[in-house]
Amino acid sequence: MALAKVLPALLFHFMNAAGTLAQHFGQLFDDDGLCDSALSERRRRLPWEVFTELMRLGLRPLARPAAHPDAFWRGWRLVALDGTQFSLTNTPQIEATTRKAKSRRGRAACAKLTTGVLLELGLHNPLAAALGRGGQSEWALALELLAQLPAQALQLADRLHGCAAFVAAAQAACQKVGSHFLIRARSQARVQTVKRFKDGSRLVRLPVRKKGQPRVIEQWLELREIRVRVQRPGHRPAELRLWTSLLNPKEAPAPELIELYARRWEHELYYWKLKRQLRKSEVLQSHTLETGAQEIAAIVLASALLARQRARAAAGQVPVLRLSFIKTLELLRPLWLTLELGRDLLSARQKQQLTDQFLEFARRWYVTPRRKRPRSCPRAVRQPVSGWPRLRRNQSWEGPVHSKFL
């Protein structure tokens, strides 16, 4: 079976809510001679380098300043770097090759596969992805993604990356392509103040120490630090500490950078849509570690396809993220079925007209902004935890149930 058929079938399969891989393969290529076990065997023989190359070719920037102003800030393309974990199914193959995390309450329910994604904000379009197939941490995967940072971009990252070692790698990667970063720094990091600016920020020097020898300083980084205390009514204040390579306060005012950093939360929403709207579950359906990685790669590629369709439907008339993610997906599925059933009945012009009508219909699912009303979620328990025993090991029983009348 040609590789050109397996990869589209996998992508199509994971974008559909129901059906098996064999059914979707037959729907795409009019060939129902292969069962799911045969397709599964072919999947296991696919080298991971195929999916790496596919993501390298299929994930690329989409936003244009004129059509997508929400994806830019002062001419810089906004990208975010973050990671997540997908739960693997508890199969003998996975339990033999992976280890579950252990906490004070015992082993985790499922083994995890760590994933990092470099995301284009404003479109929720993935630019690159890295998977911890060898047990790599989120921090290690983020270092791999730095090599795929696009030019003229402003990278946002959370507190996990706010240390000297990562900032040094980020600055080197940004200088190669003419980009910058805005990273939330860890509170315990120590710096030397060089100069204070009128907007409240300051120029600092950050020491980068040699790994394993904290007294040896390998280099000094010159950064701009912004510290601010934020507080909502009824909540405790929190301190926000940001590091950026944008050293000129006139070109990048501190108040704007503080508001801009809040957009990093879009990355969390992207992961939520992958797990809860595209896949309907955080647990992967694949039975091995390698096929689980293939499933995640297909999901990321599917989200890139949906980002393109949402951008086409928006057509520069409405913000892309105002178009419903789930509704666009639900409209794509019947369109694919119609084009498949009518491939010998419809002309190329009629197929294009159907596609244009789909884009016009998808544009109608425009989500209006919510009313700006104050909302508060108190940090309190709604009801006390009951005295149920803690589940540490799953047990199941098979066989007849014995009953006795009383």
C-alpha positions as a Python dict, from the first residue, in 0.01 Angstrom:
ca = {
    (1, 'M'): (0, 0, 0),
    (2, 'A'): (139, 338, -101),
    (3, 'L'): (252, 577, 171),
    (4, 'A'): (54, 850, -6),
    (5, 'K'): (-266, 670, 97),
    (6, 'V'): (-183, 585, 458),
    (7, 'L'): (-100, 938, 571),
    (8, 'P'): (-417, 1109, 434),
    (9, 'A'): (-625, 823, 574),
    (10, 'L'): (-475, 875, 921),
    (11, 'L'): (-542, 1248, 909),
    (12, 'F'): (-897, 1194, 787),
    (13, 'H'): (-956, 925, 1048),
    (14, 'F'): (-856, 1138, 1347),
    (15, 'M'): (-1067, 1431, 1225),
    (16, 'N'): (-1384, 1220, 1231),
    (17, 'A'): (-1574, 1151, 1548),
    (18, 'A'): (-1694, 800, 1456),
    (19, 'G'): (-1572, 514, 1240),
    (20, 'T'): (-1266, 294, 1213),
    (21, 'L'): (-948, 354, 1018),
    (22, 'A'): (-1045, 85, 765),
    (23, 'Q'): (-1383, 251, 706),
    (24, 'H'): (-1228, 591, 654),
    (25, 'F'): (-958, 447, 431),
    (26, 'G'): (-1227, 289, 214),
    (27, 'Q'): (-1421, 614, 208),
    (28, 'L'): (-1120, 805, 80),
    (29, 'F'): (-979, 557, -169),
    (30, 'D'): (-1278, 334, -249),
    (31, 'D'): (-1086, 34, -123),
    (32, 'D'): (-1238, -171, 160),
    (33, 'G'): (-1018, -475, 117),
    (34, 'L'): (-799, -394, 419),
    (35, 'C'): (-914, -456, 773),
    (36, 'D'): (-815, -251, 1078),
    (37, 'S'): (-555, -503, 1190),
    (38, 'A'): (-379, -487, 851),
    (39, 'L'): (-378, -108, 858),
    (40, 'S'): (-253, -111, 1216),
    (41, 'E'): (36, -334, 1113),
    (42, 'R'): (129, -93, 835),
    (43, 'R'): (111, 198, 1078),
    (44, 'R'): (359, 34, 1313),
    (45, 'R'): (607, -6, 1028),
    (46, 'L'): (599, 363, 937),
    (47, 'P'): (921, 538, 1051),
    (48, 'W'): (877, 844, 1269),
    (49, 'E'): (1093, 1047, 1030),
    (50, 'V'): (800, 1042, 785),
    (51, 'F'): (579, 1232, 1029),
    (52, 'T'): (861, 1468, 1123),
    (53, 'E'): (906, 1562, 758),
    (54, 'L'): (531, 1588, 707),
    (55, 'M'): (498, 1835, 995),
    (56, 'R'): (798, 2030, 869),
    (57, 'L'): (631, 2072, 529),
    (58, 'G'): (272, 2112, 646),
    (59, 'L'): (316, 2353, 940),
    (60, 'R'): (398, 2705, 830),
    (61, 'P'): (289, 3066, 904),
    (62, 'L'): (-46, 3177, 763),
    (63, 'A'): (-116, 3521, 904),
    (64, 'R'): (-83, 3833, 689),
    (65, 'P'): (-67, 4179, 848),
    (66, 'A'): (-344, 4327, 632),
    (67, 'A'): (-589, 4036, 666),
    (68, 'H'): (-508, 3923, 1020),
    (69, 'P'): (-410, 4221, 1237),
    (70, 'D'): (-484, 4024, 1555),
    (71, 'A'): (-189, 3796, 1477),
    (72, 'F'): (62, 4084, 1488),
    (73, 'W'): (180, 4349, 1732),
    (74, 'R'): (369, 4650, 1601),
    (75, 'G'): (470, 4448, 1295),
    (76, 'W'): (588, 4144, 1493),
    (77, 'R'): (424, 3807, 1431),
    (78, 'L'): (289, 3677, 1763),
    (79, 'V'): (382, 3318, 1847),
    (80, 'A'): (355, 3124, 2172),
    (81, 'L'): (556, 2829, 2301),
    (82, 'D'): (400, 2582, 2542),
    (83, 'G'): (362, 2213, 2611),
    (84, 'T'): (100, 1966, 2725),
    (85, 'Q'): (59, 1596, 2797),
    (86, 'F'): (-164, 1340, 2628),
    (87, 'S'): (-276, 1032, 2818),
    (88, 'L'): (-190, 693, 2668),
    (89, 'T'): (-420, 394, 2681),
    (90, 'N'): (-330, 131, 2941),
    (91, 'T'): (-230, -149, 2703),
    (92, 'P'): (40, -414, 2766),
    (93, 'Q'): (254, -263, 2487),
    (94, 'I'): (249, 83, 2643),
    (95, 'E'): (297, -39, 3000),
    (96, 'A'): (603, -234, 2886),
    (97, 'T'): (770, 67, 2721),
    (98, 'T'): (664, 365, 2936),
    (99, 'R'): (649, 450, 3305),
    (100, 'K'): (366, 625, 3483),
    (101, 'A'): (437, 930, 3695),
    (102, 'K'): (439, 876, 4070),
    (103, 'S'): (308, 1118, 4328),
    (104, 'R'): (238, 1100, 4699),
    (105, 'R'): (-100, 945, 4614),
    (106, 'G'): (46, 663, 4404),
    (107, 'R'): (93, 598, 4035),
    (108, 'A'): (-90, 806, 3777),
    (109, 'A'): (-389, 653, 3603),
    (110, 'C'): (-228, 670, 3257),
    (111, 'A'): (118, 713, 3114),
    (112, 'K'): (175, 1049, 2947),
    (113, 'L'): (325, 1157, 2616),
    (114, 'T'): (465, 1509, 2640),
    (115, 'T'): (410, 1737, 2341),
    (116, 'G'): (533, 2088, 2262),
    (117, 'V'): (380, 2316, 2000),
    (118, 'L'): (493, 2650, 1859),
    (119, 'L'): (165, 2830, 1790),
    (120, 'E'): (78, 3129, 1575),
    (121, 'L'): (-155, 3346, 1784),
    (122, 'G'): (-458, 3509, 1629),
    (123, 'L'): (-518, 3203, 1408),
    (124, 'H'): (-435, 2913, 1643),
    (125, 'N'): (-217, 2777, 1365),
    (126, 'P'): (64, 2537, 1471),
    (127, 'L'): (403, 2628, 1327),
    (128, 'A'): (602, 2334, 1466),
    (129, 'A'): (558, 2042, 1705),
    (130, 'A'): (792, 1819, 1904),
    (131, 'L'): (700, 1496, 2082),
    (132, 'G'): (877, 1335, 2376),
    (133, 'R'): (886, 982, 2236),
    (134, 'G'): (1204, 917, 2435),
    (135, 'G'): (1068, 1061, 2759),
    (136, 'Q'): (1191, 1417, 2696),
    (137, 'S'): (1053, 1686, 2922),
    (138, 'E'): (850, 1985, 2811),
    (139, 'W'): (1156, 2205, 2869),
    (140, 'A'): (1374, 1989, 2643),
    (141, 'L'): (1110, 1989, 2370),
    (142, 'A'): (1090, 2368, 2389),
    (143, 'L'): (1462, 2389, 2315),
    (144, 'E'): (1404, 2182, 2000),
    (145, 'L'): (1124, 2412, 1885),
    (146, 'L'): (1343, 2721, 1913),
    (147, 'A'): (1521, 2613, 1594),
    (148, 'Q'): (1191, 2650, 1403),
    (149, 'L'): (1107, 3001, 1519),
    (150, 'P'): (991, 3213, 1220),
    (151, 'A'): (1148, 3544, 1123),
    (152, 'Q'): (1022, 3878, 1256),
    (153, 'A'): (830, 3710, 1538),
    (154, 'L'): (769, 3789, 1904),
    (155, 'Q'): (772, 3470, 2106),
    (156, 'L'): (569, 3444, 2428),
    (157, 'A'): (651, 3177, 2689),
    (158, 'D'): (542, 3105, 3045),
    (159, 'R'): (734, 3078, 3372),
    (160, 'L'): (867, 2728, 3299),
    (161, 'H'): (1104, 2886, 3045),
    (162, 'G'): (1195, 3188, 3258),
    (163, 'C'): (1548, 3083, 3356),
    (164, 'A'): (1892, 3191, 3234),
    (165, 'A'): (1966, 2870, 3041),
    (166, 'F'): (1651, 2887, 2829),
    (167, 'V'): (1670, 3263, 2778),
    (168, 'A'): (2025, 3225, 2646),
    (169, 'A'): (1907, 2964, 2395),
    (170, 'A'): (1604, 3177, 2302),
    (171, 'Q'): (1818, 3486, 2245),
    (172, 'A'): (2056, 3294, 2019),
    (173, 'A'): (1765, 3151, 1818),
    (174, 'C'): (1596, 3491, 1788),
    (175, 'Q'): (1912, 3664, 1670),
    (176, 'K'): (1947, 3415, 1382),
    (177, 'V'): (1608, 3503, 1233),
    (178, 'G'): (1561, 3861, 1356),
    (179, 'S'): (1296, 3782, 1618),
    (180, 'H'): (1240, 3867, 1986),
    (181, 'F'): (1094, 3706, 2297),
    (182, 'L'): (874, 3797, 2593),
    (183, 'I'): (908, 3542, 2873),
    (184, 'R'): (772, 3536, 3225),
    (185, 'A'): (1071, 3506, 3457),
    (186, 'R'): (1095, 3293, 3767),
    (187, 'S'): (1080, 3483, 4093),
    (188, 'Q'): (1407, 3340, 4232),
    (189, 'A'): (1622, 3448, 3934),
    (190, 'R'): (1879, 3714, 4028),
    (191, 'V'): (1987, 3997, 3798),
    (192, 'Q'): (2194, 4314, 3810),
    (193, 'T'): (2020, 4641, 3737),
    (194, 'V'): (2197, 4859, 3480),
    (195, 'K'): (1945, 5134, 3409),
    (196, 'R'): (1587, 5232, 3492),
    (197, 'F'): (1350, 5360, 3224),
    (198, 'K'): (1068, 5611, 3258),
    (199, 'D'): (798, 5353, 3175),
    (200, 'G'): (883, 5152, 3489),
    (201, 'S'): (1098, 4887, 3321),
    (202, 'R'): (1472, 4852, 3367),
    (203, 'L'): (1775, 4724, 3183),
    (204, 'V'): (1933, 4427, 3362),
    (205, 'R'): (2221, 4182, 3323),
    (206, 'L'): (2146, 3813, 3370),
    (207, 'P'): (2430, 3568, 3447),
    (208, 'V'): (2428, 3236, 3263),
    (209, 'R'): (2604, 2981, 3482),
    (210, 'K'): (2775, 2664, 3373),
    (211, 'K'): (2570, 2350, 3418),
    (212, 'G'): (2687, 2159, 3724),
    (213, 'Q'): (2916, 2446, 3830),
    (214, 'P'): (2695, 2730, 3955),
    (215, 'R'): (2991, 2947, 4053),
    (216, 'V'): (3120, 2962, 3695),
    (217, 'I'): (2952, 3230, 3481),
    (218, 'E'): (2976, 3151, 3111),
    (219, 'Q'): (2818, 3473, 2981),
    (220, 'W'): (2607, 3775, 3071),
    (221, 'L'): (2278, 3852, 2895),
    (222, 'E'): (2142, 4205, 2862),
    (223, 'L'): (1765, 4207, 2897),
    (224, 'R'): (1482, 4439, 2979),
    (225, 'E'): (1284, 4347, 3288),
    (226, 'I'): (929, 4452, 3368),
    (227, 'R'): (783, 4402, 3713),
    (228, 'V'): (423, 4478, 3796),
    (229, 'R'): (176, 4383, 4068),
    (230, 'V'): (-167, 4284, 3940),
    (231, 'Q'): (-478, 4238, 4150),
    (232, 'R'): (-850, 4188, 4099),
    (233, 'P'): (-1111, 4293, 4353),
    (234, 'G'): (-1155, 4019, 4611),
    (235, 'H'): (-833, 3837, 4512),
    (236, 'R'): (-480, 3837, 4642),
    (237, 'P'): (-225, 4042, 4445),
    (238, 'A'): (21, 3862, 4218),
    (239, 'E'): (356, 3981, 4089),
    (240, 'L'): (431, 3953, 3719),
    (241, 'R'): (794, 3955, 3614),
    (242, 'L'): (874, 3963, 3242),
    (243, 'W'): (1197, 3946, 3045),
    (244, 'T'): (1218, 4068, 2688),
    (245, 'S'): (1484, 4122, 2425),
    (246, 'L'): (1305, 4441, 2313),
    (247, 'L'): (1535, 4686, 2489),
    (248, 'N'): (1395, 5013, 2356),
    (249, 'P'): (1101, 5129, 2575),
    (250, 'K'): (982, 5367, 2302),
    (251, 'E'): (943, 5086, 2049),
    (252, 'A'): (794, 4846, 2306),
    (253, 'P'): (624, 5030, 2595),
    (254, 'A'): (600, 4832, 2917),
    (255, 'P'): (219, 4872, 2961),
    (256, 'E'): (160, 4725, 2616),
    (257, 'L'): (390, 4430, 2683),
    (258, 'I'): (207, 4353, 3007),
    (259, 'E'): (-128, 4340, 2826),
    (260, 'L'): (29, 4147, 2539),
    (261, 'Y'): (158, 3871, 2764),
    (262, 'A'): (-199, 3784, 2863),
    (263, 'R'): (-250, 3655, 2508),
    (264, 'R'): (-23, 3361, 2586),
    (265, 'W'): (-336, 3204, 2734),
    (266, 'E'): (-454, 3140, 2376),
    (267, 'H'): (-216, 2845, 2371),
    (268, 'E'): (-410, 2680, 2655),
    (269, 'L'): (-732, 2727, 2460),
    (270, 'Y'): (-569, 2566, 2156),
    (271, 'Y'): (-483, 2254, 2355),
    (272, 'W'): (-835, 2246, 2500),
    (273, 'K'): (-983, 2245, 2150),
    (274, 'L'): (-752, 1965, 2042),
    (275, 'K'): (-850, 1742, 2332),
    (276, 'R'): (-1213, 1831, 2391),
    (277, 'Q'): (-1347, 1936, 2050),
    (278, 'L'): (-1131, 1763, 1791),
    (279, 'R'): (-1072, 1435, 1979),
    (280, 'K'): (-1344, 1455, 2250),
    (281, 'S'): (-1101, 1303, 2502),
    (282, 'E'): (-755, 1350, 2649),
    (283, 'V'): (-685, 975, 2617),
    (284, 'L'): (-536, 862, 2286),
    (285, 'Q'): (-691, 562, 2115),
    (286, 'S'): (-361, 418, 1987),
    (287, 'H'): (-225, 105, 2156),
    (288, 'T'): (151, 163, 2129),
    (289, 'L'): (383, 453, 2201),
    (290, 'E'): (479, 496, 1834),
    (291, 'T'): (123, 493, 1703),
    (292, 'G'): (27, 731, 1984),
    (293, 'A'): (291, 973, 1859),
    (294, 'Q'): (150, 930, 1508),
    (295, 'E'): (-196, 1013, 1642),
    (296, 'I'): (-74, 1335, 1802),
    (297, 'A'): (107, 1433, 1482),
    (298, 'A'): (-214, 1375, 1285),
    (299, 'I'): (-413, 1583, 1536),
    (300, 'V'): (-167, 1873, 1510),
    (301, 'L'): (-178, 1855, 1129),
    (302, 'A'): (-560, 1845, 1144),
    (303, 'S'): (-561, 2161, 1355),
    (304, 'A'): (-341, 2329, 1094),
    (305, 'L'): (-590, 2228, 824),
    (306, 'L'): (-876, 2372, 1028),
    (307, 'A'): (-681, 2693, 1086),
    (308, 'R'): (-645, 2733, 709),
    (309, 'Q'): (-1016, 2675, 652),
    (310, 'R'): (-1113, 2923, 923),
    (311, 'A'): (-879, 3180, 773),
    (312, 'R'): (-1030, 3121, 427),
    (313, 'A'): (-1382, 3150, 566),
    (314, 'A'): (-1301, 3470, 755),
    (315, 'A'): (-1159, 3622, 433),
    (316, 'G'): (-1029, 3922, 625),
    (317, 'Q'): (-1387, 4033, 707),
    (318, 'V'): (-1403, 3903, 1066),
    (319, 'P'): (-1136, 3792, 1315),
    (320, 'V'): (-1045, 3429, 1252),
    (321, 'L'): (-1088, 3322, 1614),
    (322, 'R'): (-1445, 3454, 1609),
    (323, 'L'): (-1534, 3166, 1378),
    (324, 'S'): (-1637, 2861, 1576),
    (325, 'F'): (-1373, 2586, 1575),
    (326, 'I'): (-1620, 2304, 1633),
    (327, 'K'): (-1875, 2433, 1382),
    (328, 'T'): (-1609, 2461, 1112),
    (329, 'L'): (-1511, 2101, 1181),
    (330, 'E'): (-1872, 1984, 1175),
    (331, 'L'): (-1929, 2157, 841),
    (332, 'L'): (-1614, 2011, 689),
    (333, 'R'): (-1722, 1652, 753),
    (334, 'P'): (-2042, 1659, 539),
    (335, 'L'): (-1855, 1856, 272),
    (336, 'W'): (-1595, 1580, 245),
    (337, 'L'): (-1870, 1318, 224),
    (338, 'T'): (-2055, 1511, -46),
    (339, 'L'): (-1742, 1561, -254),
    (340, 'E'): (-1655, 1194, -213),
    (341, 'L'): (-1999, 1066, -313),
    (342, 'G'): (-2020, 1306, -604),
    (343, 'R'): (-1667, 1279, -735),
    (344, 'D'): (-1792, 1108, -1056),
    (345, 'L'): (-2113, 1309, -1072),
    (346, 'L'): (-1999, 1666, -1006),
    (347, 'S'): (-1784, 1874, -1234),
    (348, 'A'): (-1481, 2065, -1110),
    (349, 'R'): (-1682, 2388, -1125),
    (350, 'Q'): (-1964, 2240, -916),
    (351, 'K'): (-1717, 2113, -655),
    (352, 'Q'): (-1564, 2460, -632),
    (353, 'Q'): (-1908, 2615, -593),
    (354, 'L'): (-1984, 2374, -308),
    (355, 'T'): (-1658, 2468, -140),
    (356, 'D'): (-1731, 2839, -177),
    (357, 'Q'): (-2076, 2793, -28),
    (358, 'F'): (-1920, 2605, 264),
    (359, 'L'): (-1687, 2898, 332),
    (360, 'E'): (-1977, 3141, 315),
    (361, 'F'): (-2185, 2926, 549),
    (362, 'A'): (-1897, 2885, 795),
    (363, 'R'): (-1863, 3264, 810),
    (364, 'R'): (-2216, 3282, 948),
    (365, 'W'): (-2103, 3106, 1266),
    (366, 'Y'): (-1951, 3428, 1385),
    (367, 'V'): (-1923, 3436, 1763),
    (368, 'T'): (-2000, 3782, 1897),
    (369, 'P'): (-1780, 3913, 2180),
    (370, 'R'): (-1909, 3855, 2528),
    (371, 'R'): (-2043, 4143, 2725),
    (372, 'K'): (-1777, 4293, 2946),
    (373, 'R'): (-1921, 4222, 3288),
    (374, 'P'): (-1721, 4165, 3604),
    (375, 'R'): (-1687, 3796, 3684),
    (376, 'S'): (-1537, 3640, 3991),
    (377, 'C'): (-1458, 3283, 4091),
    (378, 'P'): (-1389, 3265, 4466),
    (379, 'R'): (-1114, 3028, 4576),
    (380, 'A'): (-1335, 2808, 4794),
    (381, 'V'): (-1460, 2451, 4802),
    (382, 'R'): (-1826, 2414, 4707),
    (383, 'Q'): (-1872, 2112, 4933),
    (384, 'P'): (-1640, 1907, 5155),
    (385, 'V'): (-1477, 1595, 5017),
    (386, 'S'): (-1665, 1282, 5119),
    (387, 'G'): (-1510, 985, 5294),
    (388, 'W'): (-1486, 756, 4991),
    (389, 'P'): (-1175, 534, 4986),
    (390, 'R'): (-900, 638, 4744),
    (391, 'L'): (-867, 422, 4431),
    (392, 'R'): (-507, 306, 4398),
    (393, 'R'): (-544, 3, 4169),
    (394, 'N'): (-821, -74, 3920),
    (395, 'Q'): (-990, -409, 3964),
    (396, 'S'): (-1249, -578, 3746),
    (397, 'W'): (-1457, -895, 3788),
    (398, 'E'): (-1586, -1128, 3522),
    (399, 'G'): (-1827, -1418, 3544),
    (400, 'P'): (-2177, -1476, 3672),
    (401, 'V'): (-2325, -1276, 3957),
    (402, 'H'): (-2461, -1491, 4242),
    (403, 'S'): (-2779, -1376, 4407),
    (404, 'K'): (-2979, -1497, 4706),
    (405, 'F'): (-3332, -1406, 4801),
    (406, 'L'): (-3384, -1281, 5152),
}
